[in-house]
Structure formats: structure tokens, C-alpha cells
Amino acid sequence: MNKTDHNRLFNEIISDLSKNTASGLNINEPDTALRANTVKPKLLLHACCAPCASICMDRVRDHFDTTVYFFNPNITILEEYEYRLAELRRLIDIYNEMDGRGKIDILEGEYDPDIFFTMAKGYEECPERGARCHLCYEMRLKASLITAESLGATYYATTLTLSPLKDAAVLNEIGYGLAQDLKSSVKWLPSDFKKEDGYKKSIELSKKYGLYRQNYCGCLYSRQDH
């Protein structure tokens, strides 16, 4: 059975959006003004940290009215949570200073590690990338979908597919499934952001902007493995 190429699906959606945008352009306007002023579909992009968001935001910002959603109650140490959020805000400020590129908003979700620990109860001994992690993806993506609906977004997505340690097929299955199960008007934007050297580019962008790169996902259990 052939595996679904979620990066290809992402590019096809972007291509269709670009064609629709081009059909309504005024050729007398400068390119940068066109990109900035064209009405775009709204995207809620769940983000886990600045390094992962770096290349993901770069790939979507010209095509969507993008709001980055930082909902990560799995980050169980408050100082770590605050540092990652601050770095994400700093990076978005840098991106928003670039002329002719789509502006990016940021929205912080509820922070309460008990949400994560309640979800993880009974799965404490699961290995990394196992059932506990899959439940954590679902927890964060469900909150992202509900938030996307409240914002009137057209799509929702996550930066989690950038990581080589995350299974993009699982994340996409969860994203599609939630939209279907909740009968949502918001569509899942498929992705595999690690493709096209995405992860490598995120490392380069992290170096360029001096971003903090953590060495664990965020939860107590992933920290114990490092």
C-alpha cells in the first residue's frame, strides 16, 4: 500500500491558493503590496516551539492569514514553558518586521500541566513516540481545532510534523480524524514539514536568529529520557 505524501498534498493546496490569488491580482500594484493585501484564508498553526515554527511559518505566511497557537500543557516546567513562548514571540516579531510578507499573529492557549497529567494517567510507562505521545498530539490538536473554529479559520495545522522524532502520518491521521469526528467547518491542512530539507532549514534559521533549541519534547517523561 502506498503511503500518503502529505507534503505533496500541502504543496497542491498552496498551488491552488496561489492560482486563485493570481486570478484576482491588479497588475499595476507592486508584488509586495499584492502579497500583503490579498485576502487569504485563515490558518491556525499550532506551534510547539520557535525552532520548529521557524520554517513552518515561512512556508505558510504568504498564503494564509496565519495565527500561531501556543497550546502545550505537556511542557511541565513553568520556566521552560515561559522561555519557549518568549522565544516564539521574539521570532514572530522578527518575521513581522520583514517587508512584503504576511503578518503573523500569536495566541496563547491555557497553560495547566494537570491537563497533560490527567491525559497521561495510565500511560506513564509508555515509551516515547508511543500511545502516550499520540494522546498528547490529539489533546493539543483538538484544542487547536476548537480554537480555529472560534476564530473562523479555514484550516488548522501543526508544526509537530517538522520533527524527525514525530510520525507525520500519525499526526495527519489525528488532524483529519478530529475535523471529521467534530463535524468541523475547519479543514485540516496536511503537512510533513520535515520534507524538502525542512528540519535542516529550521536548524539554520535557529542559528541565524539565535533561537533556544531544547533537547526534549517538554513533558516530564521525555525529559527523563535525556
ABEGO torsion letter per residue (X at the ends): XBBBBAAAAAAAAAAAAAAAAAAABBAABBAAAAAAABBBBBBBBBBABAAAAAAAAAAAAAABBBBBBBBBAABABAAAAAAAAAAAAAAAAAAAABBGBBBBBBBBBBBBAAAAAAAABGAAABBBGBAAAAAAAAAAAAAAAAAAAAAGBABBBBAAAABAABBAAAAAAAAAAAAAAAGBABBBBBBBAABGGAAAAAAAAAAAAGBBBBABAGBAAAAAAX
